[in-house]
């Protein structure tokens, strides 16, 4: 009989779930043939001897940072995932949410049973015409009480499922936090290496500019250079030197941020790596748009939030229908211990209550409209999350291809500047040109080096962003 009642209650609750609340399924989204305006080629342009293969339809790589072939980078990511306070906080928040769900399910699914013992001593009034006018009595009562509310229309079931959906959303957000933390560590490491090399090249550029300004100043004193030429070289040297403090500050700021991502204090930031220590992955996976919906944690979290909002709207509707609560109690009581322990001290009660909400000042209807509006907002948020994910992938794919083109052209400029610098130095040694001309060529070469370093770092960082954008394998 108990099993039959449980099955009836469960069947009623499940049927109510389909009767109340909006559709829990996420809305249909466009399935483009390719992400960007123009179709993505099978491979990017070649640069640094590598043309990255775009593996369309390939599965995402779980620990994608290992594709860069650096043990030092792997160790930094593992340290960050192990020691990051923000990631630890997110895990603790998820644990609290799961315990909240267990508590709510326990309250709604199982009967409430309590033990109660209430000894008391009280003074009561008697009849005025009869002595004594007051009575002093002791009362001893101990009871086991049980109550259970039948969820005939699924209000509690929907509320539990809504909270379970919110817990799932937090779990997916935790995974998104983990992936974002790994990506931020990789990008910070790349930027720290890039800025360290840029600072070194800029320091040489500034030193060359200062030497050139001194050379022209000496020529001006000897009458072989004009005042305008002297002032122009001084201005160029000062402008070049002015870029160095900001670049140094930026390099240190990136290292400080990297240290915090690792769970360290800024003064314990790791030394910058070399860009040459990071191997550019030759193959990058790109999932088709229909699969991306089931791989990215942010999209799955938005879907879980949508389902939870639909269940909350259903629970608000179901709470407007009748509910049945059964209560029972059994125990012993008496005015003294002898009565309390005797057969005459047995006490019990059984009661049933049917509650139909009638008037709550419009609160029930307002709550229903509130959760319906929350559901509509969740639908819009889901659509925006999907479209933003498509855009992120499209932008990153385009950036990867253009990064390769940029690197090719900056390396071309670097090669030309290096050749010009070598020619200038050779002519100076032969006495065919002045020394300050070799300094100018050296400055141009250092400028070209800085551009190559930036382009190489951008290619590495955008590759990391694309790995992250693919989500988790299913």
C-alpha positions in Angstrom: 0.0 0.0 0.0 2.8 2.4 0.8 4.5 1.7 -2.5 1.3 2.2 -4.4 0.7 5.6 -2.6 4.3 6.6 -3.4 3.9 5.7 -7.0 0.6 7.6 -7.3 2.2 10.7 -5.7 5.2 10.5 -8.0 3.1 10.0 -11.1 0.9 12.9 -10.1 3.9 15.2 -9.5 5.5 14.2 -12.9 2.2 14.9 -14.7 2.0 18.2 -13.0 5.5 19.1 -14.2 4.3 18.8 -17.8 1.1 20.7 -17.1 2.7 23.7 -15.3 5.5 26.0 -16.4 6.9 26.9 -19.8 8.9 24.6 -22.2 12.2 23.5 -20.6 13.9 22.9 -23.9 16.4 25.6 -25.1 15.2 27.5 -28.1 16.4 26.6 -31.6 19.5 28.4 -32.6 20.9 29.0 -36.1 23.4 26.4 -37.4 25.8 28.3 -39.7 28.0 26.4 -42.1 31.0 28.3 -40.9 31.6 30.8 -38.1 33.0 33.9 -39.8 31.7 35.9 -42.7 34.0 34.0 -45.0 34.6 30.3 -44.8 37.6 29.2 -42.8 40.5 27.6 -44.8 41.8 24.2 -43.9 45.1 25.9 -42.7 46.3 29.3 -41.9 49.0 31.2 -43.8 52.5 29.9 -43.1 54.7 31.9 -40.7 57.8 30.9 -38.7 57.8 27.7 -40.8 54.4 26.7 -39.4 51.0 26.7 -41.2 48.5 25.7 -38.6 46.0 23.0 -39.7 42.4 23.8 -38.8 40.8 20.4 -37.9 37.1 21.1 -38.5 34.9 18.7 -36.5 37.8 17.5 -34.3 37.2 17.0 -30.6 38.4 19.6 -28.1 41.6 19.0 -26.2 41.0 18.7 -22.4 44.4 19.9 -21.1 45.1 21.9 -24.2 48.0 24.0 -22.7 50.2 20.9 -22.9 50.1 21.3 -26.7 52.6 24.2 -26.3 55.3 21.7 -25.4 56.6 23.5 -22.3 57.0 21.7 -19.0 57.4 25.0 -17.3 54.1 26.3 -18.7 52.4 23.0 -17.6 53.8 23.4 -14.1 52.5 27.0 -13.9 49.0 26.0 -15.0 48.8 23.1 -12.5 50.0 25.4 -9.7 47.3 28.0 -10.5 44.6 25.3 -10.6 45.9 24.0 -7.3 46.4 27.3 -5.4 44.2 30.0 -6.9 41.9 31.5 -4.1 39.2 32.4 -6.6 39.0 28.9 -7.9 38.9 27.5 -4.4 36.2 29.9 -3.5 34.1 28.8 -6.5 34.5 25.1 -5.5 33.4 25.9 -1.9 30.4 27.8 -3.2 29.4 24.9 -5.3 29.7 22.5 -2.3 27.4 24.8 -0.3 24.9 24.8 -3.1 24.9 21.0 -3.3 24.3 20.8 0.5 21.4 23.3 0.2 19.9 21.1 -2.5 20.2 18.0 -0.3 18.5 19.9 2.6 15.6 21.1 0.4 15.0 17.7 -1.1 15.1 16.2 2.4 12.5 18.7 3.6 10.2 18.1 0.6 10.5 14.4 -0.1 10.5 12.8 3.3 8.2 13.1 6.4 9.3 15.4 9.2 9.7 13.5 12.5 10.6 15.2 15.7 10.8 14.2 19.4 9.4 16.7 21.9 9.6 16.7 25.7 8.0 19.5 27.5 7.9 19.4 31.4 6.2 22.5 32.9 4.9 23.9 36.2 2.1 26.3 36.1 -0.4 28.2 38.3 -4.1 28.2 37.1 -7.2 29.9 38.5 -9.9 27.9 40.2 -13.6 28.8 40.9 -13.9 31.8 43.2 -16.5 30.1 45.4 -14.4 27.1 46.0 -11.2 26.9 48.0 -8.4 27.0 47.0 -8.8 29.9 44.5 -5.8 28.8 42.5 -4.1 25.5 41.5 -0.4 24.8 41.1 0.2 21.8 38.8 3.0 20.0 37.1 2.6 18.7 33.5 4.9 16.2 31.9 4.6 15.5 28.1 6.8 13.6 25.6 5.7 13.0 22.1 7.0 11.8 18.7 5.4 14.0 16.0 5.4 13.4 12.3 4.0 15.4 9.4 4.0 15.0 5.6 2.7 17.3 2.8 1.6 15.5 -0.4 3.0 17.1 -3.5 -0.1 16.3 -5.7 0.5 19.1 -8.1 4.3 19.0 -8.2 5.1 22.3 -6.5 7.8 20.9 -4.3 9.1 18.6 -7.0 9.5 21.5 -9.4 11.1 23.7 -6.8 13.6 20.9 -6.1 14.3 20.4 -9.8 14.8 24.2 -10.2 17.3 24.2 -7.4 19.1 21.2 -8.9 19.3 23.1 -12.2 20.8 26.0 -10.4 23.4 23.7 -8.8 24.2 22.3 -12.2 24.6 25.8 -13.5 27.1 26.6 -10.8 29.0 23.3 -11.5 29.3 24.4 -15.2 30.3 27.9 -14.2 33.0 26.3 -12.0 34.3 24.4 -15.0 34.2 27.7 -17.0 36.2 29.3 -14.2 38.8 26.5 -14.3 39.2 26.9 -18.0 39.3 30.7 -17.9 42.0 30.5 -15.1 44.1 28.2 -17.2 43.7 30.4 -20.3 44.6 33.5 -18.3 47.7 31.9 -16.9 48.8 30.8 -20.4 48.1 34.3 -21.9 49.9 36.0 -18.9 52.9 33.8 -19.4 53.0 34.6 -23.1 52.6 38.3 -22.5 55.3 38.3 -19.8 57.7 36.6 -22.2 56.8 39.0 -25.0 57.1 42.2 -22.9 60.5 41.0 -21.5 61.8 40.7 -25.0 60.2 44.0 -26.0 61.8 45.8 -23.1 65.2 44.4 -24.0 64.9 45.5 -27.6 63.6 48.9 -26.6 66.5 49.4 -24.2 68.9 48.8 -27.1 66.9 51.1 -29.3 67.0 53.9 -26.7 70.8 53.4 -26.2 71.3 53.7 -30.0 69.1 56.8 -30.0 71.1 58.4 -27.2 74.4 57.6 -28.9 73.1 59.0 -32.2 72.0 62.2 -30.5 75.5 62.6 -28.9 77.2 62.0 -32.2 75.1 64.7 -34.0 75.5 67.1 -31.1 79.3 66.7 -31.5 79.0 67.3 -35.2 77.0 70.4 -34.6 79.7 71.7 -32.3 82.2 71.1 -35.1 80.0 72.7 -37.6 79.3 69.6 -39.7 75.6 69.3 -38.7 72.8 71.9 -38.5 71.0 73.0 -35.4 67.8 71.6 -36.7 69.5 68.2 -37.3 70.9 68.3 -33.8 67.5 69.2 -32.2 65.7 66.6 -34.3 68.0 63.8 -33.1 67.6 64.9 -29.5 63.9 64.9 -29.8 63.9 61.4 -31.4 66.1 60.1 -28.6 63.8 61.6 -25.9 60.7 60.2 -27.6 62.2 56.7 -27.7 63.3 56.9 -24.1 59.8 58.0 -23.1 58.3 54.7 -24.3 60.5 52.7 -22.0 59.1 53.5 -18.5 55.5 52.6 -19.6 56.7 49.4 -21.2 58.6 48.4 -18.1 55.6 49.1 -15.9 53.4 47.1 -18.2 55.8 44.2 -18.1 55.9 44.2 -14.3 52.1 44.6 -14.1 51.6 41.5 -16.2 54.0 39.5 -14.0 52.2 40.7 -10.9 48.9 39.6 -12.4 50.4 36.2 -13.3 51.6 35.8 -9.7 48.1 36.4 -8.4 46.6 33.9 -10.9 49.1 31.3 -9.5 48.0 32.1 -5.9 51.3 33.9 -5.1 51.9 37.4 -3.9 53.1 39.8 -6.6 56.7 39.9 -5.3 57.0 36.1 -5.9 56.2 36.3 -9.6 58.0 33.7 -11.7 60.8 34.8 -14.0 59.6 35.4 -17.6 60.0 32.6 -20.0 61.3 32.9 -23.5 58.9 32.9 -26.4 61.2 30.4 -28.2 60.4 28.0 -25.3 56.8 27.8 -26.4 56.0 25.6 -29.4 53.1 26.8 -31.6 50.6 23.9 -31.9 50.5 22.9 -35.6 46.9 21.6 -35.4 43.9 23.4 -33.7 40.5 21.7 -33.3 37.4 23.5 -34.5 34.1 22.0 -33.6 31.1 22.5 -35.9 28.5 25.0 -34.4 26.0 22.3 -33.6 28.5 20.5 -31.4 29.8 23.7 -29.8 26.4 24.0 -28.1 27.1 20.8 -26.1 30.8 21.5 -25.3 31.2 25.0 -24.0 30.5 25.3 -20.2 29.1 28.8 -20.6 26.4 27.6 -23.1 25.6 24.6 -20.9 25.3 26.8 -17.9 22.9 29.1 -19.7 20.9 26.1 -20.7 20.8 24.9 -17.1 19.7 28.3 -15.9 16.9 28.3 -18.5 15.6 24.9 -17.3 15.7 26.1 -13.7 13.8 29.2 -14.5 11.1 27.1 -16.3 10.8 24.9 -13.2 10.5 27.9 -10.9 7.7 29.3 -13.1 6.0 25.9 -12.9 6.4 25.7 -9.1 4.9 29.2 -8.7 1.8 28.0 -10.7 1.5 24.7 -8.8 1.6 26.5 -5.5 -1.7 28.0 -6.3 -3.5 24.6 -6.1 -4.6 22.7 -3.0 -2.1 20.8 -0.8 -2.8 18.1 1.8 -0.8 17.8 5.0 -1.1 14.8 7.4 0.1 15.0 11.0 0.4 12.4 13.7 1.7 12.4 17.2 2.1 9.8 19.9 3.6 10.0 23.4 2.9 10.1 27.1 1.8 12.8 29.5 0.5 13.4 33.0 0.4 15.7 36.0 3.0 13.6 37.8 5.5 11.0 37.0 3.3 8.1 38.2 0.6 9.2 35.7 3.2 9.8 33.0 4.5 6.2 33.3 1.1 4.5 33.7 -1.2 3.3 30.8 -3.5 6.3 31.5 -0.6 8.6 30.4 -0.7 7.6 26.7 -1.6 10.5 24.4 -1.9 10.6 20.5 -3.4 12.6 17.8 -4.0 12.3 14.0 -5.0 15.2 11.8 -5.2 16.1 8.1 -5.3 19.6 6.6 -6.3 20.6 3.1 -5.2 24.1 2.1 -6.4 26.0 -0.9 -5.0 29.4 -1.3 -7.8 31.9 -1.8 -6.6 35.5 -1.2 -3.0 36.6 -0.7 -3.3 40.2 -1.9 -2.2 39.2 -5.4 1.1 37.9 -4.2 0.7 34.4 -5.8 -0.1 35.9 -9.2 2.7 38.4 -8.9 5.1 35.7 -8.1 4.0 33.6 -11.0 4.5 36.6 -13.4 7.9 37.2 -11.8 9.2 33.7 -12.5 7.7 33.8 -16.0 9.6 37.0 -16.7 12.7 35.4 -15.2 12.2 32.5 -17.7 11.9 34.9 -20.6 15.1 36.6 -19.5 16.9 33.2 -19.3 15.8 32.5 -22.8 17.3 35.7 -24.0 20.5 35.1 -22.1 20.8 31.7 -23.6 20.5 33.0 -27.1 23.0 35.8 -26.4 25.5 33.3 -24.9 25.3 31.1 -28.0 25.7 34.0 -30.4 28.6 35.4 -28.3 30.3 32.0 -28.4 29.9 31.8 -32.2 31.4 35.3 -32.5 34.3 34.4 -30.2 35.2 31.5 -32.3 34.8 33.5 -35.6 37.0 36.3 -34.3 39.7 34.0 -33.1 39.8 32.0 -36.3 40.2 35.3 -38.3 42.8 36.6 -35.9 44.8 33.4 -36.2 45.0 33.6 -40.0 45.8 37.4 -39.9 48.4 36.8 -37.1 50.3 34.5 -39.4 50.1 37.2 -42.2 51.2 39.9 -39.7 54.1 37.8 -38.5 55.2 37.1 -42.1 55.3 40.8 -42.9 57.0 41.8 -39.7 59.7 39.1 -40.2 60.1 40.4 -43.8 60.6 43.9 -42.4 63.0 42.6 -39.7 65.1 40.8 -42.3 65.3 43.9 -44.4 66.2 46.1 -41.4 68.9 43.5 -40.4 70.4 43.5 -43.8 70.4 47.3 -43.9 72.0 47.4 -40.5 74.7 45.0 -41.6 75.4 46.9 -44.8 75.6 50.2 -42.9 78.1 48.7 -40.5 80.2 47.3 -43.3 80.2 50.7 -45.1 81.3 52.4 -41.9 84.2 49.9 -41.4 85.3 50.8 -45.0 85.0 54.5 -44.3 82.2 55.0 -46.8 79.6 56.2 -44.3 79.4 58.1 -41.0 79.0 56.3 -37.6 75.7 58.0 -36.8 74.2 56.4 -40.0 74.9 52.9 -38.5 73.1 54.0 -35.3 70.0 55.0 -37.3 70.0 51.6 -39.1 70.4 49.9 -35.7 67.4 51.7 -34.3 65.3 50.6 -37.3 66.3 47.0 -36.7 65.4 47.1 -33.0 62.0 48.6 -34.0 61.5 45.7 -36.4 62.4 43.2 -33.7 59.8 44.6 -31.3 57.1 44.2 -34.0 58.1 40.6 -34.6 58.0 39.8 -30.9 54.5 41.3 -30.7 53.2 39.4 -33.7 54.6 36.1 -32.5 53.1 36.6 -29.0 49.7 37.4 -30.6 49.7 34.2 -32.6 50.4 32.2 -29.5 47.8 34.0 -27.4 45.1 33.6 -30.1 45.9 29.9 -30.4 45.3 29.6 -26.6 42.0 31.5 -27.0 40.8 29.2 -29.7 41.6 26.0 -27.7 39.6 27.6 -24.8 36.7 28.6 -27.0 36.1 25.0 -28.1 35.0 23.9 -24.6 35.3 20.4 -23.2 35.1 17.0 -25.0 31.8 15.2 -24.5 
